Structures are given as C-alpha cells and as structure tokens.
C-alpha cells in the first residue's frame, strides 16, 4: 500500500475501520456507480450501494479517483462493500456542467496539480486563471505545464503571460513527443506522491502521461491541421503508478470548468490586484472611476492588464451567483431586506421633498 501513498496519517484514520475487520484501498477509476479499488491484495470492482449514495452529501460525498476507502469483505470472499471514504487531505473540485448546482470531485488526495496548457493559439490566460483558482482551493500545489514545445519555436511570450498571472507558480515547457523538458517534472513525482494532470480537451495530457510512463497506455491523436486543436482521447479518470514510484491521476479534458466554493483560490490568483487595492484612496473602492484608485492607475501605466481585472470580476460574479443558487432561501431573504431598505429610503426621500415644498 505504500506504493499508493499510504502513510502514518492514513493508518491512524483507518484504525477504527481496521478494528472492525475492514480493509483499506485506493480508488483507481470510477464509472457508472462502480469504482475500481486497489487494496494490498487485489483490485476489486465495488458497487456504490444505494444506502451509501443516499447518505452521501451530494456528489462530493461519492468516491472519487484518488480517494482512500474502507471496505468490508464479503464472508464468501466474492468481493467487498464500501463502508467509508477516509478524510481527504486535498480535493480538486468543480461545479458539474449544466444547470445542476452540484459539486464534482475530479481528483482526491493529490500533492501536486499539473495544469496543462498548450503552446499554440489555444493558450488562454483567462482559462488558466480559472484552473489556478480551483487548484489553490484544492489544497494541492499548482504547477503549470506548457505542452507541445516541439511545435512552438518561441515559448517566451507564453511564459511571460504565465508569469503575469502566476508569478510564484513553477512553470515547465515540455514536449510529450520528444521528451524535452519532462525531466523538470520528476521532482514532483517521488515515491508515494500523487500528481494529477488537468487541463482542457486536446492540450496533450495523454501524450505527457505516456511519456512519463514510458509506454503508450493512453491512446493519443494528432492535432487537427485546420485549427491546431488537439483531439480529446482520454475518456475516464484513472490512477496509475509511475516507474518513479509516484502516482499519476490522468483525467479527461474539461470542456467546461466552473468554479465551486473557490473564494480563497480566486483571492490567491488575484493577490496582485488586492495588493494594489490596499493603496486606493477609498477603502470601498470599486476600481471603476474613483479618484485615487491605485488599480486604475496600474492599468493606465500598463503594469496591470485591464483583462485581468475584468477576469477577477467575472469569477467573483460567478461565485456570488453560485452562492445564491446554493442557498436560495437566505438569498431571497437578503433580497427582501434590500428591497425594504430601498422602499424605506424612497419614503424618506418623498417625505423630505414634501416638507421642502411646504
């Protein structure tokens, strides 16, 4: 189990279950209500029982790839039942796609999140900010990996954009085809450490995963010639043990990445704007047109891109909208309270105008 990241902290958390005769395992894949779990003895397909699903707090309480779980073996030796998910020390989560207000755990118990973006015109700094916000919230260390270095004669402009939005985050240009730059990822993949490859569809995650493994476990496809976009190949999240002794979680490309309770992560991503705002003349400066606004001054002198401020506002609006949808009664109460304040203010204004007329 040590090769899967088992340690003293997990052993202590598992002790009450071990006393009941349960066994520990780590979730390797999850598909249609069945999770494949690797234990010290074997790999088992475990059905997530109806009772467990009912007790889970939303989809965030379901087993996810990377989770450590407690299993109760069947008496006849035919399998085991899921009894508990051990506390997660980190979890990369997002809101599920569509209208549902539900959490999706993409990868659990991860030490390092490798955020992959491609070195071509598909690179998007605003999308990378979104990934970074979720990564900082997850509890894992974010690292930016710029893929397809073999197709990019000058990665300098892309590196400059990453430094602008994430100056403290390690960044590695790599090629999964030629292997160039991949050695820079080795320090993150020591024995027992878990890394997750995350990024949009077609950025080259599977090619990188194959290169790290040393053989083609994941099918890959060439980029399209008409628009330089990669093709989506990985279809399921999967936990794989690397030759280095590290553990890799490869994930399908994300066509949509919505925030989930990422306030702290957003604040970290835009801490440069927060630092500027501390020098604004007014404490409640909205950075719109106020005199003495340090943020607007930075935009004017070119030290801060206006797009970055707009991106921060967009993510903050998304988080506020998510909070209202998660807590509609309190949101409606707040709206009613605000409405009463507006009405009371209007009545005072009307009375004042009447007094002045008299």
C-alpha positions as CSV (number, residue, x, y, z in Angstrom):
1,X,0.0,0.0,0.0
2,X,3.0,2.3,0.5
3,X,3.4,2.5,-3.3
4,X,-0.1,4.0,-3.5
5,X,0.7,6.7,-1.0
6,X,-0.2,5.0,2.3
7,X,1.3,6.6,5.4
8,X,1.0,7.0,9.1
9,X,-1.7,9.7,9.0
10,X,-3.9,7.4,6.8
11,X,-3.1,4.4,9.1
12,X,-4.3,6.4,12.1
13,X,-7.5,7.5,10.4
14,X,-8.2,3.9,9.2
15,X,-7.6,2.3,12.7
16,X,-11.3,2.3,13.7
17,X,-12.3,0.5,10.5
18,X,-9.4,-1.9,10.7
19,X,-10.6,-2.9,14.2
20,X,-13.9,-4.0,12.6
21,X,-12.1,-6.2,10.1
22,X,-12.3,-3.8,7.2
23,X,-9.6,-3.4,4.6
24,X,-8.2,-0.2,3.1
25,X,-7.9,0.6,-0.6
26,X,-7.4,3.4,-3.0
27,X,-9.9,4.2,-5.8
28,X,-8.3,3.7,-9.2
29,X,-11.3,4.5,-11.5
30,X,-15.0,5.4,-11.1
31,X,-17.5,4.6,-13.8
32,X,-21.3,4.5,-13.7
33,X,-21.6,3.9,-9.9
34,X,-18.8,1.3,-9.8
35,X,-15.4,2.1,-8.5
36,X,-12.3,0.0,-9.0
37,X,-10.3,-0.1,-5.8
38,X,-6.8,-1.4,-5.3
39,X,-6.0,-3.0,-2.0
40,X,-2.8,-4.6,-0.7
41,X,-4.0,-7.9,-2.1
42,X,-6.0,-7.2,-5.2
43,X,-8.1,-4.9,-7.4
44,X,-11.8,-5.1,-6.8
45,X,-14.9,-3.6,-8.6
46,X,-17.0,-2.1,-5.8
47,X,-20.6,-1.1,-6.4
48,X,-21.6,2.1,-4.6
49,X,-24.6,0.9,-2.7
50,X,-27.9,2.8,-2.7
51,X,-27.7,3.4,1.0
52,X,-24.3,4.9,0.7
53,X,-25.4,7.1,-2.2
54,X,-28.4,8.4,-0.1
55,X,-26.1,9.2,2.9
56,X,-23.6,11.0,0.7
57,X,-23.7,14.8,0.9
58,X,-24.2,15.5,-2.8
59,X,-21.9,14.1,-5.4
60,X,-19.0,15.4,-3.4
61,X,-19.6,12.6,-0.9
62,X,-19.2,9.9,-3.6
63,X,-15.9,8.1,-4.1
64,X,-13.6,9.8,-6.5
65,X,-10.4,8.8,-8.1
66,X,-7.6,9.1,-5.5
67,X,-9.9,8.5,-2.5
68,X,-8.9,6.1,0.2
69,X,-11.8,3.9,1.3
70,X,-12.7,1.3,3.9
71,X,-14.1,-1.9,2.5
72,X,-15.9,-4.7,4.4
73,X,-15.1,-8.1,2.7
74,X,-18.0,-10.4,2.0
75,X,-17.9,-13.6,4.0
76,X,-17.8,-15.8,0.9
77,X,-14.8,-14.0,-0.5
78,X,-16.6,-12.8,-3.6
79,X,-15.9,-9.1,-3.1
80,X,-16.5,-6.3,-0.6
81,X,-18.8,-3.5,0.3
82,X,-17.9,0.2,0.5
83,X,-18.3,1.4,4.1
84,X,-16.5,4.8,4.3
85,X,-14.4,7.3,2.5
86,X,-11.4,8.4,4.6
87,X,-11.0,12.1,5.1
88,X,-9.5,13.8,2.1
89,X,-6.3,15.9,2.6
90,X,-6.9,17.6,-0.7
91,X,-9.6,17.6,-3.4
92,X,-9.8,19.3,-6.8
93,X,-13.4,20.0,-7.3
94,X,-15.6,21.9,-9.7
95,X,-19.3,22.5,-10.3
96,X,-20.8,19.9,-12.6
97,X,-21.6,21.0,-16.1
98,X,-25.1,22.3,-16.8
99,X,-27.7,23.9,-14.6
100,X,-27.4,21.5,-11.6
101,X,-25.8,23.1,-8.5
102,X,-23.7,20.1,-7.5
103,X,-20.0,19.5,-6.6
104,X,-17.9,17.1,-8.6
105,X,-14.6,15.8,-7.1
106,X,-12.2,15.4,-10.1
107,X,-9.3,14.0,-8.1
108,X,-8.7,13.5,-4.4
109,X,-5.6,13.3,-2.1
110,X,-3.4,15.0,-4.6
111,X,0.0,16.5,-3.7
112,X,0.6,18.4,-7.0
113,X,-1.8,19.6,-9.7
114,X,-0.2,19.8,-13.1
115,X,-2.2,22.3,-15.0
116,X,-1.6,21.7,-18.7
117,X,-2.0,24.3,-21.4
118,X,-0.7,24.1,-25.0
119,X,1.9,26.3,-26.6
120,X,-0.2,27.4,-29.5
121,X,-3.1,29.8,-30.2
122,X,-5.3,27.7,-28.0
123,X,-3.5,29.0,-24.9
124,X,-5.9,31.1,-22.8
125,X,-4.7,33.1,-19.8
126,X,-8.2,33.7,-18.5
127,X,-8.9,29.9,-18.6
128,X,-5.6,29.3,-16.8
129,X,-6.7,31.7,-14.0
130,X,-9.8,29.7,-13.6
131,X,-7.8,26.4,-13.2
132,X,-5.4,28.1,-10.8
133,X,-8.3,29.3,-8.6
134,X,-9.6,25.8,-8.3
135,X,-6.1,24.4,-7.8
136,X,-5.3,26.8,-4.9
137,X,-8.6,25.9,-3.3
138,X,-7.9,22.2,-3.6
139,X,-5.1,22.1,-1.0
140,X,-2.6,20.8,-3.6
141,X,0.4,22.6,-5.1
142,X,-0.4,24.0,-8.5
143,X,2.3,23.7,-11.3
144,X,1.8,25.0,-14.9
145,X,2.9,22.7,-17.7
146,X,3.1,24.2,-21.2
147,X,2.8,21.3,-23.6
148,X,3.7,20.8,-27.3
149,X,7.0,22.5,-27.0
150,X,8.1,20.7,-30.2
151,X,5.6,22.7,-32.2
152,X,6.5,26.1,-30.7
153,X,9.7,27.8,-31.8
154,X,9.4,30.5,-29.2
155,X,7.7,29.8,-25.9
156,X,8.8,33.1,-24.4
157,X,5.6,35.1,-24.9
158,X,3.5,32.3,-23.3
159,X,5.9,32.1,-20.3
160,X,5.5,35.8,-19.9
161,X,1.8,35.5,-19.8
162,X,2.0,32.8,-17.1
163,X,4.4,34.9,-15.0
164,X,2.0,37.8,-15.2
165,X,-0.9,35.8,-13.7
166,X,1.0,33.3,-11.5
167,X,4.5,34.7,-10.7
168,X,5.0,32.3,-7.8
169,X,3.9,29.1,-9.6
170,X,6.5,26.8,-11.2
171,X,6.1,26.6,-15.0
172,X,7.6,23.9,-17.3
173,X,7.5,24.0,-21.1
174,X,7.6,20.3,-22.2
175,X,7.1,18.1,-25.2
176,X,5.5,14.7,-24.6
177,X,6.6,13.7,-28.2
178,X,10.3,14.5,-27.9
179,X,10.6,14.3,-24.1
180,X,12.1,17.8,-23.9
181,X,11.5,19.4,-20.5
182,X,9.9,16.3,-18.9
183,X,12.9,15.9,-16.5
184,X,11.7,19.1,-14.8
185,X,8.6,17.2,-13.6
186,X,10.5,14.4,-11.9
187,X,10.8,16.2,-8.5
188,X,7.1,16.3,-8.2
189,X,6.7,12.5,-8.7
190,X,8.7,10.9,-6.0
191,X,7.7,7.6,-4.4
192,X,4.2,7.8,-2.8
193,X,3.5,11.3,-4.1
194,X,0.3,11.8,-6.2
195,X,0.1,14.2,-9.1
196,X,-3.0,15.0,-11.2
197,X,-2.9,16.0,-14.9
198,X,-5.6,18.6,-15.5
199,X,-6.5,20.7,-18.5
200,X,-8.9,21.3,-21.3
201,X,-9.5,18.8,-24.1
202,X,-6.7,18.3,-26.6
203,X,-3.9,20.0,-24.7
204,X,-1.7,16.9,-24.7
205,X,-2.2,15.4,-21.3
206,X,-2.3,11.8,-22.6
207,X,0.9,12.3,-24.6
208,X,2.6,13.6,-21.4
209,X,1.2,10.7,-19.4
210,X,2.5,8.1,-21.9
211,X,5.9,9.8,-21.9
212,X,6.1,9.7,-18.1
213,X,5.1,6.0,-18.1
214,X,7.5,5.1,-20.9
215,X,4.9,3.3,-22.9
216,X,1.6,4.1,-24.7
217,X,-1.1,3.4,-22.1
218,X,-3.4,6.1,-23.2
219,X,-4.4,6.4,-26.9
220,X,-3.4,9.8,-28.4
221,X,-4.4,11.6,-31.6
222,X,-2.6,14.3,-33.6
223,X,-3.8,17.9,-33.6
224,X,-6.1,19.0,-36.3
225,X,-4.3,20.8,-39.1
226,X,-7.2,23.3,-39.7
227,X,-7.2,24.9,-36.3
228,X,-4.2,23.4,-34.3
229,X,-6.6,22.0,-31.7
230,X,-5.8,18.7,-30.1
231,X,-8.3,15.8,-30.1
232,X,-9.9,14.5,-26.9
233,X,-8.6,11.0,-26.2
234,X,-8.8,10.1,-22.5
235,X,-12.3,9.0,-21.6
236,X,-12.0,8.2,-17.8
237,X,-10.1,9.4,-14.8
238,X,-7.5,6.8,-13.8
239,X,-4.9,6.4,-11.2
240,X,-1.6,5.0,-12.5
241,X,1.7,4.1,-10.6
242,X,4.7,5.6,-12.4
243,X,8.1,4.0,-12.8
244,X,9.5,6.7,-10.5
245,X,7.2,5.4,-7.7
246,X,5.0,8.4,-8.0
247,X,1.2,8.2,-8.6
248,X,-0.4,9.9,-11.6
249,X,-4.1,10.7,-12.0
250,X,-4.8,11.3,-15.7
251,X,-8.2,13.0,-16.4
252,X,-10.3,13.6,-19.5
253,X,-10.1,17.0,-21.0
254,X,-12.6,19.5,-19.5
255,X,-14.7,21.3,-22.0
256,X,-16.3,23.3,-19.2
257,X,-14.7,24.3,-15.9
258,X,-17.0,26.1,-13.5
259,X,-16.0,27.2,-10.0
260,X,-17.1,25.6,-6.8
261,X,-16.6,27.4,-3.5
262,X,-13.3,28.8,-4.7
263,X,-13.3,32.2,-2.9
264,X,-9.8,31.6,-1.3
265,X,-8.4,30.4,-4.6
266,X,-9.7,33.4,-6.5
267,X,-8.2,35.7,-3.9
268,X,-4.9,34.0,-4.2
269,X,-4.9,34.2,-8.0
270,X,-5.6,37.9,-8.0
271,X,-3.5,38.8,-4.9
272,X,-1.6,41.4,-7.1
273,X,-4.8,43.3,-7.5
274,X,-5.6,43.1,-3.8
275,X,-2.1,44.5,-3.1
276,X,-2.8,47.4,-5.4
277,X,-6.2,48.0,-3.9
278,X,-4.7,48.5,-0.5
279,X,-3.3,51.8,-1.8
280,X,-6.6,53.1,-3.2
281,X,-7.7,56.4,-1.6
282,X,-11.1,54.8,-0.5
283,X,-11.4,51.6,1.4
284,X,-14.5,50.6,-0.6
285,X,-13.1,51.5,-4.0
286,X,-14.7,49.5,-6.8
287,X,-12.0,50.4,-9.3
288,X,-14.4,51.9,-11.8
289,X,-13.9,55.6,-11.9
290,X,-13.0,56.6,-8.3
291,X,-10.3,59.3,-7.8
292,X,-7.1,57.9,-6.3
293,X,-7.7,54.4,-7.4
294,X,-4.3,52.5,-7.5
295,X,-5.8,49.7,-9.6
296,X,-6.9,52.0,-12.4
297,X,-3.5,53.8,-12.1
298,X,-1.8,50.5,-12.7
299,X,-3.9,49.8,-15.7
300,X,-3.2,53.3,-17.1
301,X,0.6,52.8,-16.8
302,X,0.5,49.3,-18.2
303,X,1.7,47.4,-15.2
304,X,-1.7,45.7,-14.9
305,X,-3.8,44.4,-17.8
306,X,-7.4,45.5,-17.8
307,X,-8.4,42.0,-18.9
308,X,-7.1,40.7,-15.6
309,X,-9.3,43.0,-13.6
310,X,-12.3,42.0,-15.7
311,X,-11.4,38.3,-15.2
312,X,-11.4,38.8,-11.4
313,X,-14.8,40.5,-11.6
314,X,-16.2,37.7,-13.7
315,X,-15.1,34.9,-11.4
316,X,-16.3,36.8,-8.3
317,X,-19.8,37.3,-10.0
318,X,-19.8,33.5,-10.8
319,X,-19.1,32.7,-7.1
320,X,-21.8,35.1,-5.9
321,X,-24.3,33.5,-8.4
322,X,-23.3,30.0,-7.2
323,X,-23.8,31.0,-3.5
324,X,-27.3,32.4,-4.3
325,X,-28.2,29.2,-6.1
326,X,-26.8,27.0,-3.2
327,X,-28.8,29.0,-0.6
328,X,-31.9,30.3,-2.2
329,X,-33.9,31.0,1.0
330,X,-31.2,33.1,2.5
331,X,-30.6,34.8,-0.8
332,X,-34.3,35.6,-1.1
333,X,-34.3,36.9,2.5
334,X,-31.4,39.1,1.7
335,X,-33.1,40.4,-1.4
336,X,-36.3,41.2,0.6
337,X,-34.2,43.0,3.2
338,X,-32.5,45.0,0.5
339,X,-35.9,45.8,-1.1
340,X,-37.2,47.1,2.3
341,X,-34.2,49.3,2.6
342,X,-34.8,50.8,-0.8
343,X,-38.5,51.3,-0.1
344,X,-37.8,52.9,3.3
345,X,-35.2,55.2,1.7
346,X,-37.7,56.2,-1.0
347,X,-40.4,57.0,1.6
348,X,-37.9,59.2,3.5
349,X,-37.0,61.0,0.2
350,X,-40.6,61.6,-0.6
351,X,-41.4,63.0,2.9
352,X,-38.3,65.2,2.6
353,X,-39.5,66.6,-0.7
354,X,-43.0,67.2,0.8
355,X,-41.5,69.1,3.7
356,X,-39.4,71.2,1.4
357,X,-42.4,72.0,-0.8
358,X,-44.4,73.2,2.3
